[in-house]
């Protein structure tokens, strides 16, 4: 079982994502409602993956990605955002994140993206 940390400032989004993950038998080891809390829980919980919103109060998602990457280089980071970037490769390169899912497509794309990220391309197909 993989350890997943959810970080979003909207409780409803976290609840929806948790429901999607639990329906697919993926576990959640913790939740954070801002970037600072995501960094702190990332340090304490050692998740395999952090699902992280970019637009949060306090420390932004961008700053949180860099800090999580510094303290736990092996942790995968999936950006979950209401923004659907036109240039995804440069967003991932700029942030250092491993994957991106738009919130509008999270119900159908989150589990396949996590599967690919954590288990590799062979398991996703």
N, C-alpha and C positions, 0 to 999 in steps of 0.2 A: 504494500500500500504506500502510495506517495503522500508526502506532507505538502499541503497547499495552503498558502496564506492569501486571504482576500483583502485587498486594500482599496476602499472606495469611500468617499465621504457621504454617500447616500445609503442609508440602511436598507431601503427597498431594493436597490441594485445588488447589494451584498446578499440579501435574502433570495433574490431571483437566481443569482449565480450559484449560491449554495444549493438551491433546489435542483438546478440543472446538473450540477456535479454529483449530488447524492443520487439522482435518478440513474446516473451512469455508473454508480458504485465507486465514485471518487470521494475521498475524504477531505475535510477541511480541518487544519490544525489550529487555525486562528483567524481573526478578523482585525482590521485596523481601519479607523475612520479618517486618518490624515497621514501625510508623508512621514512625519516624525515617528508616529506610532508604528508605521510599516517598517521603518528602519530598526526600531527597538525590538519589535517582535521578530523580525528577520534575524537579528543577532541572537535572540534568546531561543527561538523555536527551530532554527536551522531547517527551514522548509526546502523541499526539492524545487518548488516553483512558487513565485509570487505573482498573483494576478493583480495588476496595479493600474489604477486610474491615473491619468496624467494631470488632471485639473482638481487638485485638492488644496485645502487651506494649509497655511504654514509652509512646510517644506513641500515644494511641488513634486509631482511624479518624476520629472526629469532629475531633480536633485536626489530623490529617493533611489532611483535606478542606479545612479553613480555610487551612492553610499552603500547600497546593498551589494553591488558588484565588488566594492572594495573590501567589505567585511566577509563576504561569502561568494567567492568567484565561481563556484560550481552551481550556485542556485540559478535556475532558469527564471527569466522574467518575461511575462506576457503582459503587454499593454492592452488594457481594456478601456476604450475611449469612445465618447459620443462623436468625436471627429473621425471622419473616414478619409485618411490622407491620400492625396492623389499620387504622392511619391513615397510609397511604403519603404523601398530599400534605403532611401536616405534617412527616413525617420528612424529605422532600426539601427542604422550605422551611427546616427547622431546621438541616440539615447543609450545605445549599448544593450538594448533589449533583444530578446531572442525571437519574439513573435508579437503579432498584433491581431486583435479582433475588435471590430466595431461593436459597440453596445447594441446597435440595431440588428446585428446578425449573431449576437452571442448565443441565443438559444440553439441555433443550428450549427454554428461553427466552433463553439468553445471546446466541446469534448473532442472532436476530431483534431483540432489544433493542439490541444494538450497531449493527446495520444501520440501525435507525430513528434512533438517536442520531447516528451519523456520516454517514449518507447521506440522511436525511430520510424522511418518511412515504411518498413515492412509490416509493422503492427497496425499502421493507420489504414492500410489497404485491405 
